[in-house]
Amino acid sequence: MTDEKNPFRTLAEPPRPPSLEPAKSEEDAIREELERGILFTSVEKVVNWARANAIWPLGFGLACCAIEMMAIVGPRFDISRFGAEVFRASPRQADLMIVAGRVSIKMAPVLRLLYDQMPDPKWVISMGACASCGGVFNNYAILQGVDKIVPVDVYVPGCPPRPEALIHGIMKLQEKILASRVELGPVPPKKKKSRKAVA
Ligand code: SF4
């Protein structure tokens, strides 16, 4: 509402007349309140969303790439924005292994043991040139690619990759997890126990 003499001046709104609508019943008022604060979804959708958005990485690093990996949990990069900041000290509680750095032949069986101790479903990110293909260390002491001992889901290139590159790799992994949806079918009916005829 504006003043006719000065169209740029806004006048205060006049008080509204009392509503002439009939008062809502208590049941309608409760239903309206519930619809405003409750989301309806399915268990399947929540499970699939949670698998991709609550990744728990295993907290271990092998070489210089691990320094860049550590940076992703700091305030500058803040991987908690993607739900993946809970680095676990035990493989039993982790579902993502980030292989950050070169893997020596001596370390390979230890890495495989840690992978085996992680519960399913689990994923692996190969971070950096050394983890992916041995990098500049083309010699007998370094494993020429961690995919020789564990299945790799995402490769992050670089020497070392920047923390942003690792975050990009985690986002790609989230896309992959979302694409492999868990389907929870209907609960099968319980079988009735058949009574054996007594001879
Ligand atoms: S890729 Fe580069 S930064 Fe990473 S472990 Fe190898 S030498 Fe170090």
Residues whose N, C-alpha, C, O or C-beta is under 5 A from the ligand:
A	BS01	SF4	A63 C64 C65 G101 R102 G128 A129 C130 G135 G158 C159 P160
